[in-house]
Amino acid sequence: MRDVAVVGFAQRQMKEFDGSPTCVELLVPLFEECYGQTGWTRHDVGFWCSGSSDYLAGRSFSFVQAVDAIGVIPPVNESHVEMDLAWAMYEAWVKIQTGEVDTALVYAFGKSSAGTLRRTLALQLEPYTMTPIWPDTVSLAGLQARAGIDAGLWDERAMAEVAQRSLSDAEANDYAIRRGGSSVDELLARPMYADPLRKHDCAPVTDGAAAIVLAAGDKAREVRDHPAWLTGLSHHIDPIGMGTRDLTRAPSVQRSAAALDLDGVEVAELHAPFSHQELVLRRELGLADDVAINPSGGALVSNPMFSAGGIRVGEVARRIWSGDVTKGLAHATSGPALQQNLLATLSSSPTDQEGAS
């Protein structure tokens, strides 16, 4: 197993768009920021991998246009996943493990406000019995939240406490779409949006992009005094059918966690687009009470589609670079109601790697 670290990270998040910027205009400043962090040029990047969605963009092979942000002459070693940035990072990590390349830059982008996000995401559902009904993401999350409340696993106050903490933590986050200022009781007094969810329980529609730079061994040490080493990666998937799984659980998270060493984790960035989903994730992960959860504010304050999971990795990496923490956990999710999940442990030391599953 080769030692691989996160050595660069850049993001841009915004609430709305007016037809511009294009994906290229979103990405070029992020690439420049990554070059500035590493001292590299495009010629120092051995592999590129992007994450996006043709459904969200509304056109086939939309990711091809984004390659213009790289510059394709001479040709580049490039790939794409129709998934979140975190899974693009996983592919790049595998590519580095093969020994074919030593460096990689992965990126993802999405303009959720360009269409009707909730309806678009219904296209990911099982096509025979669910898609024809067009249940949207918020409605499905509402069913999940109600199942947990009825089972006595959490209540509306516990959900509001998650939202209030996220909003408060976002005060120091330049990229947050939402900010703090409301107490738990004030949040509970707000009207229902999709019972039992209020708007603060749901991630805002967010446009944006993000990029992560990976490097192996000495390449990473040349760039950073404190590289954020990827010491473990694991991802699993649960059935897509809503009636075939317990919505109050996320077995794929538990299986992924079992493959990693979570002892000593000081901070966890969890990709929870709904307040109750953080409660599900904390239960499945078994995190200690002293672990800082989503100090960035998390997805409840800004949730750019196809970037938000990878941003969790970048947020943990930044805290390791600064020396604030020595070990952290990043989580990304995809699919309805926490259906598919990826976990990554990052550390200031490359030792004790758990590998990938």
ZIWOQUI-V784376 format. One line per field, one symbol per residue. ss: DSSP state (2 for helix, 1 for strand, 0 for the rest). A space follows every 10 residues. Layout:
BEGIN
ss->???
END
This chain:
BEGIN
ss->0001111111 1111000000 0022222222 2222222200 0222001111 1002222000 0222222220 0000000111 1000222222 2222222000 0011111111 1222002222 2222000000 2220002222 2222222222 0000022222 2222222222 2200000000 0002222200 0001001022 2100011111 1111112222 2220000111 1111111000 0222000000 2222222200 0000001110 0001222222 2222200000 0110000222 0001000222 2222222222 2000001111 1111000001 1111111000 0000110
END
